[in-house]
């Protein structure tokens, strides 16, 4: 049984675009996929961020981290740190640190933790200036 959010791609078809509603006024977003080599390589991590801004303060934040767990994970602590505050370099740094706090990497992928922290920081800044 197909749900309204499912898509069935038939043999020979190629998905070339996904369209969604426009972002509300004051909403800014950014996405970054970090790979080891080229863009076609498997990601080390990826981060998607949506900020709802009213002037300088962040009214709402959504941060999702991918490729660092079996499923994408929200960075709830980071979102809470950002919400209701004016963005500053220190706040962005603290939010990025919160996104990796308590990380429990496997023996051969601990290198992802500092990479993810840097990608979260850069993506917050990109969303804020979008």
N, CA, C and O atoms as a GROMACS GRO file, in nm:
protein
  520
    1UNK      N    1   0.084  -0.118   0.000
    1UNK     CA    2   0.000   0.000   0.000
    1UNK      C    3   0.089   0.124   0.000
    1UNK      O    4   0.176   0.139   0.086
    2UNK      N    5   0.067   0.212  -0.094
    2UNK     CA    6   0.145   0.336  -0.106
    2UNK      C    7   0.087   0.442  -0.013
    2UNK      O    8  -0.035   0.459  -0.002
    3UNK      N    9   0.177   0.512   0.054
    3UNK     CA   10   0.137   0.627   0.135
    3UNK      C   11   0.160   0.752   0.052
    3UNK      O   12   0.234   0.749  -0.046
    4UNK      N   13   0.098   0.863   0.091
    4UNK     CA   14   0.112   0.986   0.012
    4UNK      C   15   0.254   1.041   0.016
    4UNK      O   16   0.288   1.127  -0.065
    5UNK      N   17   0.338   0.994   0.108
    5UNK     CA   18   0.476   1.042   0.113
    5UNK      C   19   0.574   0.946   0.046
    5UNK      O   20   0.694   0.972   0.043
    6UNK      N   21   0.525   0.836  -0.008
    6UNK     CA   22   0.609   0.739  -0.077
    6UNK      C   23   0.622   0.777  -0.225
    6UNK      O   24   0.535   0.843  -0.282
    7UNK      N   25   0.730   0.734  -0.284
    7UNK     CA   26   0.752   0.755  -0.426
    7UNK      C   27   0.792   0.622  -0.487
    7UNK      O   28   0.874   0.549  -0.431
    8UNK      N   29   0.737   0.592  -0.599
    8UNK     CA   30   0.771   0.470  -0.670
    8UNK      C   31   0.840   0.511  -0.800
    8UNK      O   32   0.779   0.572  -0.888
    9UNK      N   33   0.967   0.477  -0.810
    9UNK     CA   34   1.042   0.507  -0.932
    9UNK      C   35   1.048   0.377  -1.012
    9UNK      O   36   1.097   0.275  -0.964
   10UNK      N   37   0.998   0.383  -1.133
   10UNK     CA   38   0.991   0.266  -1.219
   10UNK      C   39   1.123   0.245  -1.291
   10UNK      O   40   1.205   0.336  -1.300
   11UNK      N   41   1.144   0.124  -1.343
   11UNK     CA   42   1.263   0.095  -1.422
   11UNK      C   43   1.276   0.197  -1.535
   11UNK      O   44   1.179   0.227  -1.605
   12UNK      N   45   1.395   0.250  -1.552
   12UNK     CA   46   1.421   0.346  -1.658
   12UNK      C   47   1.393   0.491  -1.620
   12UNK      O   48   1.430   0.582  -1.694
   13UNK      N   49   1.330   0.515  -1.507
   13UNK     CA   50   1.304   0.651  -1.462
   13UNK      C   51   1.419   0.700  -1.374
   13UNK      O   52   1.485   0.621  -1.307
   14UNK      N   53   1.441   0.830  -1.377
   14UNK     CA   54   1.547   0.892  -1.297
   14UNK      C   55   1.486   1.012  -1.224
   14UNK      O   56   1.421   1.096  -1.285
   15UNK      N   57   1.508   1.018  -1.094
   15UNK     CA   58   1.462   1.132  -1.015
   15UNK      C   59   1.560   1.246  -1.038
   15UNK      O   60   1.678   1.233  -1.007
   16UNK      N   61   1.512   1.359  -1.090
   16UNK     CA   62   1.600   1.470  -1.123
   16UNK      C   63   1.576   1.593  -1.036
   16UNK      O   64   1.659   1.684  -1.035
   17UNK      N   65   1.464   1.598  -0.964
   17UNK     CA   66   1.433   1.717  -0.885
   17UNK      C   67   1.332   1.682  -0.778
   17UNK      O   68   1.245   1.598  -0.798
   18UNK      N   69   1.346   1.746  -0.665
   18UNK     CA   70   1.247   1.738  -0.558
   18UNK      C   71   1.204   1.880  -0.527
   18UNK      O   72   1.289   1.964  -0.496
   19UNK      N   73   1.077   1.907  -0.534
   19UNK     CA   74   1.026   2.041  -0.509
   19UNK      C   75   0.945   2.042  -0.381
   19UNK      O   76   0.871   1.948  -0.352
   20UNK      N   77   0.960   2.147  -0.306
   20UNK     CA   78   0.883   2.164  -0.184
   20UNK      C   79   0.832   2.306  -0.176
   20UNK      O   80   0.863   2.388  -0.262
   21UNK      N   81   0.756   2.334  -0.073
   21UNK     CA   82   0.705   2.470  -0.060
   21UNK      C   83   0.819   2.566  -0.028
   21UNK      O   84   0.920   2.525   0.030
   22UNK      N   85   0.806   2.692  -0.065
   22UNK     CA   86   0.911   2.790  -0.033
   22UNK      C   87   0.921   2.808   0.119
   22UNK      O   88   0.824   2.789   0.192
   23UNK      N   89   1.040   2.845   0.163
   23UNK     CA   90   1.060   2.870   0.305
   23UNK      C   91   0.985   2.996   0.347
   23UNK      O   92   0.978   3.091   0.270
   24UNK      N   93   0.928   2.997   0.466
   24UNK     CA   94   0.861   3.118   0.514
   24UNK      C   95   0.959   3.235   0.527
   24UNK      O   96   1.080   3.214   0.540
   25UNK      N   97   0.908   3.355   0.522
   25UNK     CA   98   0.991   3.476   0.536
   25UNK      C   99   1.066   3.467   0.668
   25UNK      O  100   1.009   3.432   0.772
   26UNK      N  101   1.195   3.500   0.664
   26UNK     CA  102   1.278   3.497   0.784
   26UNK      C  103   1.342   3.362   0.811
   26UNK      O  104   1.416   3.346   0.908
   27UNK      N  105   1.313   3.266   0.724
   27UNK     CA  106   1.370   3.133   0.741
   27UNK      C  107   1.488   3.117   0.645
   27UNK      O  108   1.477   3.145   0.526
   28UNK      N  109   1.600   3.071   0.699
   28UNK     CA  110   1.721   3.054   0.621
   28UNK      C  111   1.772   2.913   0.643
   28UNK      O  112   1.761   2.859   0.753
   29UNK      N  113   1.828   2.854   0.540
   29UNK     CA  114   1.872   2.716   0.550
   29UNK      C  115   2.005   2.696   0.480
   29UNK      O  116   2.043   2.771   0.390
   30UNK      N  117   2.076   2.592   0.524
   30UNK     CA  118   2.202   2.554   0.459
   30UNK      C  119   2.222   2.405   0.479
   30UNK      O  120   2.174   2.345   0.576
   31UNK      N  121   2.296   2.346   0.385
   31UNK     CA  122   2.328   2.203   0.390
   31UNK      C  123   2.472   2.187   0.347
   31UNK      O  124   2.520   2.255   0.256
   32UNK      N  125   2.542   2.094   0.413
   32UNK     CA  126   2.679   2.064   0.371
   32UNK      C  127   2.703   1.913   0.385
   32UNK      O  128   2.673   1.853   0.488
   33UNK      N  129   2.759   1.855   0.279
   33UNK     CA  130   2.801   1.715   0.281
   33UNK      C  131   2.953   1.714   0.277
   33UNK      O  132   3.014   1.766   0.183
   34UNK      N  133   3.015   1.654   0.378
   34UNK     CA  134   3.161   1.645   0.384
   34UNK      C  135   3.204   1.507   0.340
   34UNK      O  136   3.162   1.406   0.397
   35UNK      N  137   3.289   1.502   0.238
   35UNK     CA  138   3.343   1.375   0.190
   35UNK      C  139   3.494   1.376   0.206
   35UNK      O  140   3.555   1.481   0.230
   36UNK      N  141   3.554   1.260   0.193
   36UNK     CA  142   3.700   1.251   0.203
   36UNK      C  143   3.767   1.294   0.074
   36UNK      O  144   3.876   1.351   0.076
   37UNK      N  145   3.701   1.267  -0.039
   37UNK     CA  146   3.764   1.296  -0.168
   37UNK      C  147   3.673   1.383  -0.253
   37UNK      O  148   3.662   1.504  -0.229
   38UNK      N  149   3.609   1.324  -0.349
   38UNK     CA  150   3.526   1.397  -0.444
   38UNK      C  151   3.379   1.396  -0.401
   38UNK      O  152   3.342   1.325  -0.307
   39UNK      N  153   3.298   1.473  -0.468
   39UNK     CA  154   3.156   1.484  -0.433
   39UNK      C  155   3.081   1.352  -0.448
   39UNK      O  156   2.977   1.334  -0.386
   40UNK      N  157   3.132   1.261  -0.528
   40UNK     CA  158   3.064   1.133  -0.548
   40UNK      C  159   3.102   1.030  -0.443
   40UNK      O  160   3.047   0.920  -0.442
   41UNK      N  161   3.196   1.064  -0.353
   41UNK     CA  162   3.240   0.973  -0.248
   41UNK      C  163   3.134   0.964  -0.139
   41UNK      O  164   3.051   1.054  -0.125
   42UNK      N  165   3.135   0.854  -0.062
   42UNK     CA  166   3.045   0.842   0.053
   42UNK      C  167   3.074   0.954   0.150
   42UNK      O  168   3.191   0.986   0.173
   43UNK      N  169   2.972   1.014   0.210
   43UNK     CA  170   2.996   1.124   0.304
   43UNK      C  171   3.062   1.076   0.434
   43UNK      O  172   3.036   0.965   0.481
   44UNK      N  173   3.146   1.160   0.490
   44UNK     CA  174   3.196   1.141   0.626
   44UNK      C  175   3.083   1.181   0.720
   44UNK      O  176   3.056   1.114   0.820
   45UNK      N  177   3.016   1.291   0.687
   45UNK     CA  178   2.899   1.338   0.760
   45UNK      C  179   2.828   1.440   0.671
   45UNK      O  180   2.883   1.490   0.573
   46UNK      N  181   2.705   1.469   0.708
   46UNK     CA  182   2.637   1.581   0.645
   46UNK      C  183   2.551   1.650   0.750
   46UNK      O  184   2.511   1.589   0.850
   47UNK      N  185   2.523   1.777   0.726
   47UNK     CA  186   2.448   1.858   0.822
   47UNK      C  187   2.350   1.945   0.745
   47UNK      O  188   2.385   2.008   0.646
   48UNK      N  189   2.225   1.946   0.793
   48UNK     CA  190   2.122   2.034   0.738
   48UNK      C  191   2.073   2.123   0.851
   48UNK      O  192   2.044   2.075   0.961
   49UNK      N  193   2.064   2.252   0.825
   49UNK     CA  194   2.025   2.349   0.928
   49UNK      C  195   1.921   2.444   0.871
   49UNK      O  196   1.935   2.495   0.760
   50UNK      N  197   1.816   2.467   0.949
   50UNK     CA  198   1.715   2.567   0.917
   50UNK      C  199   1.705   2.660   1.038
   50UNK      O  200   1.684   2.614   1.151
   51UNK      N  201   1.719   2.789   1.013
   51UNK     CA  202   1.707   2.890   1.118
   51UNK      C  203   1.591   2.982   1.084
   51UNK      O  204   1.579   3.029   0.971
   52UNK      N  205   1.507   3.008   1.182
   52UNK     CA  206   1.404   3.112   1.165
   52UNK      C  207   1.453   3.233   1.241
   52UNK      O  208   1.464   3.232   1.363
   53UNK      N  209   1.482   3.338   1.166
   53UNK     CA  210   1.542   3.458   1.223
   53UNK      C  211   1.441   3.573   1.221
   53UNK      O  212   1.362   3.586   1.128
   54UNK      N  213   1.445   3.654   1.324
   54UNK     CA  214   1.370   3.779   1.328
   54UNK      C  215   1.471   3.885   1.366
   54UNK      O  216   1.491   3.915   1.484
   55UNK      N  217   1.535   3.942   1.266
   55UNK     CA  218   1.646   4.032   1.292
   55UNK      C  219   1.768   3.949   1.332
   55UNK      O  220   1.803   3.854   1.262
   56UNK      N  221   1.830   3.983   1.441
   56UNK     CA  222   1.949   3.910   1.486
   56UNK      C  223   1.917   3.785   1.568
   56UNK      O  224   1.988   3.686   1.554
   57UNK      N  225   1.813   3.784   1.649
   57UNK     CA  226   1.792   3.662   1.729
   57UNK      C  227   1.738   3.546   1.646
   57UNK      O  228   1.664   3.564   1.550
   58UNK      N  229   1.777   3.427   1.689
   58UNK     CA  230   1.725   3.303   1.629
   58UNK      C  231   1.596   3.270   1.702
   58UNK      O  232   1.596   3.252   1.824
   59UNK      N  233   1.486   3.263   1.630
   59UNK     CA  234   1.357   3.230   1.692
   59UNK      C  235   1.335   3.079   1.700
   59UNK      O  236   1.268   3.030   1.791
   60UNK      N  237   1.392   3.007   1.604
   60UNK     CA  238   1.382   2.860   1.605
   60UNK      C  239   1.498   2.805   1.523
   60UNK      O  240   1.543   2.867   1.427
   61UNK      N  241   1.544   2.688   1.564
   61UNK     CA  242   1.656   2.625   1.494
   61UNK      C  243   1.628   2.476   1.479
   61UNK      O  244   1.575   2.412   1.570
   62UNK      N  245   1.664   2.423   1.365
   62UNK     CA  246   1.656   2.280   1.340
   62UNK      C  247   1.790   2.237   1.281
   62UNK      O  248   1.834   2.289   1.179
   63UNK      N  249   1.854   2.141   1.348
   63UNK     CA  250   1.984   2.092   1.305
   63UNK      C  251   1.977   1.941   1.297
   63UNK      O  252   1.942   1.874   1.395
   64UNK      N  253   2.011   1.887   1.180
   64UNK     CA  254   2.010   1.742   1.160
   64UNK      C  255   2.147   1.698   1.113
   64UNK      O  256   2.204   1.755   1.020
   65UNK      N  257   2.201   1.595   1.180
   65UNK     CA  258   2.331   1.538   1.146
   65UNK      C  259   2.309   1.403   1.079
   65UNK      O  260   2.228   1.322   1.125
   66UNK      N  261   2.380   1.380   0.969
   66UNK     CA  262   2.367   1.254   0.898
   66UNK      C  263   2.500   1.183   0.883
   66UNK      O  264   2.606   1.244   0.896
   67UNK      N  265   2.493   1.055   0.856
   67UNK     CA  266   2.609   0.969   0.833
   67UNK      C  267   2.697   0.950   0.956
   67UNK      O  268   2.813   0.910   0.945
   68UNK      N  269   2.643   0.980   1.074
   68UNK     CA  270   2.719   0.960   1.197
   68UNK      C  271   2.647   0.862   1.290
   68UNK      O  272   2.692   0.838   1.402
   69UNK      N  273   2.538   0.808   1.245
   69UNK     CA  274   2.458   0.709   1.319
   69UNK      C  275   2.378   0.632   1.215
   69UNK      O  276   2.375   0.671   1.098
   70UNK      N  277   2.313   0.524   1.255
   70UNK     CA  278   2.234   0.448   1.156
   70UNK      C  279   2.123   0.529   1.090
   70UNK      O  280   2.083   0.499   0.978
   71UNK      N  281   2.074   0.631   1.158
   71UNK     CA  282   1.971   0.718   1.100
   71UNK      C  283   2.009   0.863   1.130
   71UNK      O  284   2.085   0.889   1.223
   72UNK      N  285   1.958   0.959   1.052
   72UNK     CA  286   1.986   1.100   1.083
   72UNK      C  287   1.939   1.134   1.224
   72UNK      O  288   1.839   1.080   1.273
   73UNK      N  289   2.013   1.223   1.289
   73UNK     CA  290   1.982   1.261   1.427
   73UNK      C  291   1.973   1.412   1.440
   73UNK      O  292   2.053   1.486   1.384
   74UNK      N  293   1.872   1.456   1.517
   74UNK     CA  294   1.861   1.599   1.549
   74UNK      C  295   1.964   1.634   1.655
   74UNK      O  296   1.994   1.552   1.742
   75UNK      N  297   2.017   1.753   1.649
   75UNK     CA  298   2.109   1.805   1.751
   75UNK      C  299   2.027   1.895   1.844
   75UNK      O  300   2.036   2.018   1.837
   76UNK      N  301   1.949   1.833   1.929
   76UNK     CA  302   1.852   1.905   2.013
   76UNK      C  303   1.921   2.005   2.104
   76UNK      O  304   1.874   2.118   2.119
   77UNK      N  305   2.031   1.966   2.166
   77UNK     CA  306   2.101   2.057   2.257
   77UNK      C  307   2.150   2.182   2.182
   77UNK      O  308   2.141   2.293   2.233
   78UNK      N  309   2.201   2.162   2.063
   78UNK     CA  310   2.248   2.274   1.981
   78UNK      C  311   2.132   2.366   1.944
   78UNK      O  312   2.144   2.488   1.950
   79UNK      N  313   2.020   2.307   1.906
   79UNK     CA  314   1.902   2.385   1.870
   79UNK      C  315   1.859   2.472   1.988
   79UNK      O  316   1.826   2.589   1.971
   80UNK      N  317   1.858   2.413   2.108
   80UNK     CA  318   1.816   2.487   2.227
   80UNK      C  319   1.914   2.599   2.260
   80UNK      O  320   1.872   2.707   2.303
   81UNK      N  321   2.043   2.575   2.240
   81UNK     CA  322   2.143   2.680   2.265
   81UNK      C  323   2.121   2.802   2.175
   81UNK      O  324   2.135   2.916   2.220
   82UNK      N  325   2.087   2.777   2.050
   82UNK     CA  326   2.072   2.886   1.953
   82UNK      C  327   1.942   2.964   1.971
   82UNK      O  328   1.938   3.085   1.948
   83UNK      N  329   1.836   2.895   2.010
   83UNK     CA  330   1.702   2.955   2.012
   83UNK      C  331   1.692   3.067   2.115
   83UNK      O  332   1.725   3.051   2.232
   84UNK      N  333   1.644   3.182   2.066
   84UNK     CA  334   1.623   3.297   2.152
   84UNK      C  335   1.745   3.384   2.172
   84UNK      O  336   1.739   3.481   2.249
   85UNK      N  337   1.854   3.354   2.106
   85UNK     CA  338   1.978   3.429   2.127
   85UNK      C  339   2.028   3.487   1.996
   85UNK      O  340   1.999   3.436   1.888
   86UNK      N  341   2.105   3.596   2.008
   86UNK     CA  342   2.171   3.655   1.892
   86UNK      C  343   2.291   3.568   1.856
   86UNK      O  344   2.365   3.524   1.945
   87UNK      N  345   2.312   3.543   1.728
   87UNK     CA  346   2.425   3.463   1.686
   87UNK      C  347   2.555   3.538   1.706
   87UNK      O  348   2.566   3.657   1.674
   88UNK      N  349   2.653   3.469   1.759
   88UNK     CA  350   2.789   3.522   1.773
   88UNK      C  351   2.883   3.406   1.744
   88UNK      O  352   2.842   3.290   1.742
   89UNK      N  353   3.010   3.438   1.723
   89UNK     CA  354   3.107   3.332   1.698
   89UNK      C  355   3.114   3.235   1.816
   89UNK      O  356   3.125   3.114   1.796
   90UNK      N  357   3.108   3.288   1.937
   90UNK     CA  358   3.113   3.202   2.055
   90UNK      C  359   2.990   3.112   2.066
   90UNK      O  360   3.002   2.994   2.099
   91UNK      N  361   2.873   3.168   2.038
   91UNK     CA  362   2.751   3.088   2.045
   91UNK      C  363   2.753   2.978   1.939
   91UNK      O  364   2.716   2.864   1.968
   92UNK      N  365   2.796   3.010   1.818
   92UNK     CA  366   2.805   2.910   1.711
   92UNK      C  367   2.904   2.800   1.749
   92UNK      O  368   2.876   2.682   1.729
   93UNK      N  369   3.018   2.838   1.805
   93UNK     CA  370   3.117   2.740   1.850
   93UNK      C  371   3.058   2.649   1.958
   93UNK      O  372   3.076   2.528   1.953
   94UNK      N  373   2.987   2.708   2.055
   94UNK     CA  374   2.926   2.628   2.162
   94UNK      C  375   2.819   2.533   2.108
   94UNK      O  376   2.808   2.419   2.153
   95UNK      N  377   2.741   2.580   2.011
   95UNK     CA  378   2.637   2.495   1.952
   95UNK      C  379   2.700   2.379   1.876
   95UNK      O  380   2.649   2.267   1.880
   96UNK      N  381   2.811   2.405   1.805
   96UNK     CA  382   2.880   2.298   1.732
   96UNK      C  383   2.938   2.196   1.831
   96UNK      O  384   2.932   2.075   1.806
   97UNK      N  385   2.994   2.243   1.940
   97UNK     CA  386   3.047   2.151   2.042
   97UNK      C  387   2.935   2.067   2.103
   97UNK      O  388   2.953   1.948   2.127
   98UNK      N  389   2.820   2.129   2.126
   98UNK     CA  390   2.707   2.056   2.182
   98UNK      C  391   2.658   1.948   2.086
   98UNK      O  392   2.607   1.844   2.129
   99UNK      N  393   2.674   1.971   1.956
   99UNK     CA  394   2.629   1.873   1.856
   99UNK      C  395   2.710   1.744   1.861
   99UNK      O  396   2.662   1.640   1.816
  100UNK      N  397   2.831   1.748   1.916
  100UNK     CA  398   2.914   1.628   1.923
  100UNK      C  399   2.937   1.582   2.067
  100UNK      O  400   3.001   1.479   2.089
  101UNK      N  401   2.885   1.656   2.163
  101UNK     CA  402   2.903   1.618   2.304
  101UNK      C  403   2.841   1.481   2.327
  101UNK      O  404   2.728   1.454   2.285
  102UNK      N  405   2.914   1.396   2.394
  102UNK     CA  406   2.862   1.263   2.424
  102UNK      C  407   2.870   1.166   2.308
  102UNK      O  408   2.815   1.056   2.316
  103UNK      N  409   2.937   1.204   2.201
  103UNK     CA  410   2.950   1.114   2.086
  103UNK      C  411   3.023   0.987   2.129
  103UNK      O  412   3.117   0.992   2.209
  104UNK      N  413   2.979   0.875   2.077
  104UNK     CA  414   3.041   0.746   2.109
  104UNK      C  415   3.081   0.677   1.977
  104UNK      O  416   3.016   0.584   1.932
  105UNK      N  417   3.190   0.726   1.918
  105UNK     CA  418   3.230   0.668   1.789
  105UNK      C  419   3.281   0.526   1.805
  105UNK      O  420   3.323   0.484   1.913
  106UNK      N  421   3.276   0.454   1.695
  106UNK     CA  422   3.334   0.320   1.690
  106UNK      C  423   3.485   0.334   1.682
  106UNK      O  424   3.537   0.443   1.662
  107UNK      N  425   3.555   0.224   1.696
  107UNK     CA  426   3.701   0.228   1.705
  107UNK      C  427   3.769   0.291   1.583
  107UNK      O  428   3.875   0.352   1.596
  108UNK      N  429   3.710   0.276   1.466
  108UNK     CA  430   3.776   0.325   1.344
  108UNK      C  431   3.713   0.449   1.284
  108UNK      O  432   3.748   0.488   1.173
  109UNK      N  433   3.618   0.513   1.356
  109UNK     CA  434   3.560   0.634   1.298
  109UNK      C  435   3.557   0.751   1.396
  109UNK      O  436   3.476   0.842   1.381
  110UNK      N  437   3.644   0.750   1.495
  110UNK     CA  438   3.652   0.862   1.590
  110UNK      C  439   3.692   0.992   1.521
  110UNK      O  440   3.663   1.101   1.570
  111UNK      N  441   3.759   0.981   1.406
  111UNK     CA  442   3.799   1.100   1.331
  111UNK      C  443   3.678   1.183   1.289
  111UNK      O  444   3.693   1.302   1.260
  112UNK      N  445   3.559   1.122   1.285
  112UNK     CA  446   3.440   1.194   1.241
  112UNK      C  447   3.395   1.301   1.341
  112UNK      O  448   3.331   1.398   1.301
  113UNK      N  449   3.429   1.285   1.468
  113UNK     CA  450   3.380   1.378   1.570
  113UNK      C  451   3.428   1.521   1.545
  113UNK      O  452   3.345   1.611   1.537
  114UNK      N  453   3.559   1.546   1.534
  114UNK     CA  454   3.600   1.684   1.506
  114UNK      C  455   3.557   1.734   1.368
  114UNK      O  456   3.534   1.853   1.349
  115UNK      N  457   3.546   1.644   1.272
  115UNK     CA  458   3.498   1.683   1.139
  115UNK      C  459   3.354   1.730   1.149
  115UNK      O  460   3.318   1.835   1.095
  116UNK      N  461   3.271   1.652   1.218
  116UNK     CA  462   3.130   1.690   1.234
  116UNK      C  463   3.118   1.824   1.308
  116UNK      O  464   3.036   1.907   1.270
  117UNK      N  465   3.196   1.844   1.410
  117UNK     CA  466   3.191   1.971   1.484
  117UNK      C  467   3.220   2.089   1.390
  117UNK      O  468   3.150   2.190   1.393
  118UNK      N  469   3.322   2.076   1.308
  118UNK     CA  470   3.357   2.183   1.214
  118UNK      C  471   3.247   2.204   1.111
  118UNK      O  472   3.215   2.318   1.076
  119UNK      N  473   3.188   2.095   1.062
  119UNK     CA  474   3.083   2.107   0.960
  119UNK      C  475   2.958   2.172   1.020
  119UNK      O  476   2.894   2.253   0.954
  120UNK      N  477   2.923   2.136   1.144
  120UNK     CA  478   2.807   2.201   1.209
  120UNK      C  479   2.833   2.350   1.222
  120UNK      O  480   2.745   2.431   1.190
  121UNK      N  481   2.951   2.388   1.269
  121UNK     CA  482   2.984   2.530   1.286
  121UNK      C  483   2.973   2.605   1.152
  121UNK      O  484   2.910   2.710   1.145
  122UNK      N  485   3.033   2.550   1.049
  122UNK     CA  486   3.031   2.616   0.918
  122UNK      C  487   2.890   2.625   0.860
  122UNK      O  488   2.854   2.724   0.795
  123UNK      N  489   2.810   2.522   0.884
  123UNK     CA  490   2.676   2.520   0.826
  123UNK      C  491   2.583   2.616   0.900
  123UNK      O  492   2.495   2.676   0.838
  124UNK      N  493   2.601   2.631   1.031
  124UNK     CA  494   2.524   2.732   1.104
  124UNK      C  495   2.555   2.870   1.047
  124UNK      O  496   2.465   2.949   1.019
  125UNK      N  497   2.683   2.899   1.029
  125UNK     CA  498   2.723   3.028   0.974
  125UNK      C  499   2.669   3.048   0.833
  125UNK      O  500   2.628   3.159   0.797
  126UNK      N  501   2.669   2.942   0.753
  126UNK     CA  502   2.616   2.952   0.616
  126UNK      C  503   2.466   2.979   0.618
  126UNK      O  504   2.417   3.060   0.540
  127UNK      N  505   2.392   2.912   0.708
  127UNK     CA  506   2.248   2.935   0.717
  127UNK      C  507   2.219   3.078   0.764
  127UNK      O  508   2.125   3.142   0.717
  128UNK      N  509   2.300   3.126   0.856
  128UNK     CA  510   2.278   3.260   0.912
  128UNK      C  511   2.300   3.370   0.808
  128UNK      O  512   2.244   3.478   0.819
  129UNK      N  513   2.382   3.341   0.709
  129UNK     CA  514   2.412   3.442   0.606
  129UNK      C  515   2.344   3.414   0.474
  129UNK      O  516   2.370   3.482   0.374
  130UNK      N  517   2.257   3.314   0.472
  130UNK     CA  518   2.189   3.276   0.347
  130UNK      C  519   2.094   3.385   0.301
  130UNK      O  520   2.028   3.370   0.198
   0.00000   0.00000   0.00000
